[in-house]
Amino acid sequence: MSALTASNIKKFVADWYYALDIHASAADCEKFLASEDLELVFPEQTMRTYAEFEAWLEIIYRTFFDELHNVIKVDIKNLTETSADLNVIVAWQASWFTPPDAKSKRTAMNAFQRWNIASSDQNSYGLVIVKYYVDRFEYAPGFAQL
C-alpha cells in the first residue's frame, strides 16, 4: 500500500508540527527529513544539511516556548506513486523572552508553506520532506511580529 494517501500525508504533516511543539530531539525531527536533496527555506535561513538543521533547531528551541502548531489546511498537488507537492497552512503561536524586557512576547500567525514530500523507508510514515518553503506569514491582530 502506498504511503501517499491523503490520510497518511495529513498525519505526517500534523506529527511533524507536534514534534516541533514538544521540542523533540533533532534526531527525532530528522526522521521527517530527506537525507539527500534536502532544502528547507525559512525567512531567516536556508538549510540543506542535517547539521544546518540541527543548529537552526537549537536556536529555535532556545528562543521559543509554549509553541502550538495547528494545521489549518493540507492541499495535495501533483500526487504520484513516489512524491507529492503540498500547500500547507499552519496556525503557529509561540512566546519568547528578550532580556531585559519586563515581559515575554507572544506571536500568533498563519504560516503559508509549500512542501515536496517523497516516499521513504526512513520512518513509519513512509514519507519524508524533501523541500519545505515558508512563503509568508499572516499575523493575528494584536500579537507580536517576528
C-alpha positions as CSV (number, residue, x, y, z in Angstrom):
1,M,0.0,0.0,0.0
2,S,1.3,3.5,-0.9
3,A,2.3,5.9,1.9
4,L,1.0,8.7,-0.3
5,T,-2.6,8.6,0.8
6,A,-4.4,11.8,1.9
7,S,-4.9,10.5,5.5
8,N,-1.2,9.4,5.9
9,I,0.0,12.7,4.4
10,K,-2.1,14.7,6.8
11,K,-1.0,12.6,9.8
12,F,2.7,13.1,8.7
13,V,2.2,16.8,8.5
14,A,0.5,17.0,11.9
15,D,3.1,14.8,13.6
16,W,5.9,17.0,12.1
17,Y,4.5,20.0,13.9
18,Y,3.8,18.1,17.1
19,A,7.5,17.1,17.2
20,L,8.4,20.8,16.9
21,D,5.8,21.7,19.6
22,I,7.2,19.2,22.1
23,H,10.8,20.2,21.2
24,A,11.6,16.7,20.1
25,S,15.3,15.9,19.6
26,A,17.0,16.8,16.4
27,A,17.4,13.1,15.6
28,D,13.6,12.6,16.0
29,C,12.9,15.5,13.8
30,E,15.4,14.4,11.2
31,K,13.3,11.2,10.7
32,F,10.8,13.5,8.9
33,L,13.5,15.0,6.6
34,A,15.1,13.6,3.4
35,S,18.8,12.7,3.8
36,E,19.5,13.8,0.2
37,D,18.4,16.8,-1.8
38,L,17.0,18.5,1.3
39,E,16.1,22.1,1.1
40,L,14.4,24.0,4.0
41,V,13.8,27.7,3.3
42,F,12.7,29.8,6.3
43,P,12.7,33.6,6.3
44,E,15.9,33.7,8.4
45,Q,17.8,30.8,6.8
46,T,18.1,28.2,4.1
47,M,19.2,24.7,5.2
48,R,20.4,21.8,3.1
49,T,22.1,19.5,5.6
50,Y,21.2,17.9,8.9
51,A,24.0,19.9,10.6
52,E,22.5,23.1,9.4
53,F,19.0,22.0,10.6
54,E,20.4,20.9,14.0
55,A,22.0,24.3,14.5
56,W,18.8,26.1,13.5
57,L,16.6,23.9,15.7
58,E,18.8,24.6,18.7
59,I,18.3,28.3,18.2
60,I,14.5,27.9,17.8
61,Y,14.2,25.7,20.9
62,R,16.3,28.2,23.0
63,T,14.2,31.1,21.7
64,F,10.6,30.0,21.6
65,F,8.4,28.3,24.3
66,D,4.7,27.5,24.7
67,E,4.6,26.7,21.0
68,L,1.5,25.4,19.3
69,H,1.0,24.5,15.7
70,N,-2.5,23.8,14.4
71,V,-2.7,22.5,10.8
72,I,-5.4,24.5,9.0
73,K,-5.0,23.1,5.5
74,V,-3.1,20.5,3.6
75,D,-3.7,20.8,-0.1
76,I,-2.2,17.8,-2.0
77,K,-1.0,18.6,-5.6
78,N,0.9,16.6,-8.2
79,L,0.5,13.3,-6.5
80,T,2.5,10.4,-8.0
81,E,3.4,7.0,-6.7
82,T,6.6,8.3,-5.1
83,S,6.0,12.0,-4.4
84,A,3.6,14.9,-3.9
85,D,3.6,18.6,-3.6
86,L,1.7,20.2,-0.7
87,N,0.4,23.6,0.1
88,V,0.2,23.8,3.9
89,I,-1.3,26.4,6.1
90,V,-0.4,26.1,9.8
91,A,-1.5,28.4,12.6
92,W,1.5,28.9,14.9
93,Q,1.6,30.5,18.3
94,A,4.7,30.9,20.4
95,S,6.2,33.0,23.1
96,W,9.7,34.3,23.6
97,F,11.6,36.4,26.1
98,T,14.3,39.0,25.3
99,P,16.2,40.2,28.4
100,P,16.0,42.8,29.9
101,D,12.3,43.2,28.8
102,A,9.8,43.1,31.6
103,K,7.5,40.6,29.8
104,S,7.7,37.9,27.2
105,K,6.2,38.4,23.7
106,R,3.5,36.2,22.1
107,T,3.0,35.8,18.4
108,A,0.1,34.2,16.5
109,M,0.1,33.8,12.8
110,N,-0.9,31.6,9.9
111,A,2.2,30.4,8.0
112,F,1.8,29.6,4.3
113,Q,4.1,26.9,3.1
114,R,4.9,24.7,0.1
115,W,6.3,21.2,0.6
116,N,7.6,18.4,-1.6
117,I,7.4,15.0,0.1
118,A,8.7,11.7,-1.2
119,S,8.3,8.0,-0.3
120,S,11.0,6.7,2.0
121,D,11.7,3.8,4.4
122,Q,13.3,6.2,6.8
123,N,10.2,6.3,9.2
124,S,6.9,4.6,10.0
125,Y,5.0,7.1,7.7
126,G,6.9,6.0,4.6
127,L,7.4,9.7,3.8
128,V,10.0,12.4,4.1
129,I,10.1,16.2,3.5
130,V,12.4,17.0,0.6
131,K,11.6,20.7,0.0
132,Y,10.0,23.0,2.6
133,Y,9.4,26.6,1.7
134,V,7.8,29.2,4.1
135,D,6.2,31.7,1.7
136,R,4.6,34.2,4.1
137,F,3.1,34.9,7.5
138,E,-0.3,36.5,8.2
139,Y,-0.1,37.8,11.8
140,A,-3.2,37.9,14.1
141,P,-4.0,41.4,15.1
142,G,-2.6,42.5,18.5
143,F,0.2,39.9,18.6
144,A,3.9,40.5,18.3
145,Q,5.6,40.1,14.9
146,L,9.0,38.4,14.4
